[in-house]
Structures are given as structure tokens and as C-alpha cells.
Amino acid sequence: MEFSPELRPRVLSGEITVTVRLWRNARVRVGGRYRIGPAEIEVDAVELLPFALIDETDLQHTGETDREALRRRTAHAGAVHDDTLVYRIEFHLVDELG
């Protein structure tokens, strides 16, 4: 799983624990571990839901300042409207790799 360069330090610090993706199919699985620079994250939950259901708590955990910023970041693969189905992915930092 890729993260924008400006978000990576906050993913690696454990501050960001939710991401929202506009994918045709899930590209990660619950329990899967994915390398992010010098560390790994483990996926805790994957949900397909309308963008409108991303709540304020999720928004805080994505590292975005507001819903429209999250919408713009998610929309790199196509337009995101409130009814657009997106993947909400919750994860945690596992550890630093040696």
C-alpha cells in the first residue's frame, strides 16, 4: 500500500491509522502486512462503503484536515461523490524493520 510522501512520517509514527481508497477491488486483506518505508503496517479492517459514511473520527485518523481534503486525495483515481463506494482501511503500525 502506498502513501503520499507528506503522509508517510505520520503513518510511521502511528498517528495515521485509517486510509480511504477508491479501488475497483480490495487490494489489501485483514491481517495482511505491508511495508511502508522502514516499517510495516498490519490491516485491521477493510470496509466498502459510501464516502458519506466516513465519519469525523475516521477523518481525524486519516491525517486530513477536513472532508473535502480527504475527498480530493481519494479522488486521484476518479471523482468521489457522497454515494461513491470507497474502501475504508484501518491499520496499525507493526514495527520497524531491521
Beta strands, then each sheet from edge to edge (+ up, - down):
strand 1: 18-21
strand 2: 33-36
strand 3: 39-50
strand 4: 85-96
sheet 1: 1+ 4- 3+ 2-
end
